[in-house]
Amino acid sequence: MDDGILTSLKTRIAKLKGEREEYLNAFLKERQIVTDLELEMNKLRAEFEHTQYSIKEKEEVIANYNKMIANSERAYSMFVESSSKLLTVLEKEAGTLKEKVKVPPKP
């Protein structure tokens, strides 16, 4: 066999190995990028889920506050109305008692 052909084959094989090494390095870099992105996505997904849960809890607390405030305002209105009625009744009764027990003025 011709030494020139063998040398050319060795050179070509070496060149192919070099090209393969470049592609392998590019492949490994991209693979690392994918791995890093997957980790970041998992972290963001966990943060997203945590935030959603927190929002849901806060919505429930706000709904409870709204309900408690509405109930308190309704009870307060009823109390004010009852107090007003009670005051009217007391004033009427006090007037009636004064009429029944007319105290003569002191001489």
C-alpha positions in Angstrom: 0.0 0.0 0.0 1.1 3.5 -0.7 2.3 5.5 2.3 0.7 8.6 0.9 -2.7 7.0 1.0 -2.2 5.8 4.6 -1.0 9.2 5.6 -4.0 10.8 3.9 -6.3 8.3 5.7 -4.7 9.1 9.1 -4.9 12.8 8.4 -8.6 12.5 7.4 -9.4 10.3 10.5 -7.7 12.8 12.7 -9.6 15.7 11.1 -12.9 13.7 11.6 -12.0 13.2 15.2 -11.3 16.9 15.7 -14.7 17.8 14.1 -16.4 15.2 16.3 -14.8 16.8 19.3 -16.1 20.2 18.3 -19.6 18.8 17.9 -19.3 16.9 21.2 -18.3 20.0 23.0 -21.2 22.0 21.5 -23.5 19.1 22.4 -22.4 19.0 26.0 -22.7 22.8 26.3 -26.3 22.7 25.0 -27.1 19.7 27.2 -25.8 21.7 30.2 -28.0 24.6 29.2 -31.0 22.3 29.0 -30.3 20.9 32.4 -29.9 24.4 33.9 -33.1 25.5 32.3 -34.9 22.5 33.7 -33.7 23.3 37.2 -34.8 26.9 36.8 -38.2 25.9 35.5 -38.7 23.5 38.4 -37.7 26.2 40.8 -40.1 28.7 39.1 -42.9 26.1 39.1 -42.5 25.5 42.8 -42.4 29.3 43.5 -45.5 29.7 41.3 -47.4 27.0 43.1 -46.5 28.4 46.5 -47.6 31.8 45.4 -50.9 30.5 44.1 -51.5 28.7 47.4 -50.7 31.9 49.3 -53.1 33.9 47.2 -55.9 31.4 47.7 -55.3 31.5 51.5 -55.4 35.3 51.5 -58.6 35.3 49.4 -60.3 33.1 52.0 -59.1 35.3 54.8 -60.4 38.4 53.0 -63.7 36.7 52.4 -63.9 35.8 56.1 -63.1 39.5 57.0 -65.8 40.7 54.6 -68.4 38.3 56.2 -67.4 39.3 59.7 -67.6 43.0 58.9 -71.0 42.6 57.2 -72.4 40.6 60.2 -71.0 43.2 62.6 -72.4 46.1 60.6 -75.8 44.4 60.5 -75.8 43.7 64.2 -74.7 47.3 64.9 -77.6 48.6 62.8 -80.0 46.4 64.7 -78.5 47.5 68.0 -78.9 51.2 67.0 -82.5 50.7 65.9 -83.3 48.8 69.2 -81.6 51.5 71.3 -83.6 54.2 69.5 -86.8 52.3 70.1 -85.8 51.7 73.8 -85.1 55.4 74.3 -88.4 56.4 72.8 -90.2 53.9 75.1 -88.3 55.1 78.1 -89.0 58.7 77.4 -92.7 57.9 77.0 -92.9 55.9 80.2 -91.0 58.6 82.1 -93.5 61.1 80.9 -96.4 58.9 81.9 -94.9 58.4 85.4 -94.4 62.1 85.8 -98.1 62.6 85.0 -99.2 60.0 87.5 -97.0 61.3 90.3 -97.3 65.0 90.0 -95.3 66.3 92.8 -96.7 69.6 94.1 -94.1 72.3 94.2 -92.5 73.1 97.5 -93.9 76.1 99.3 
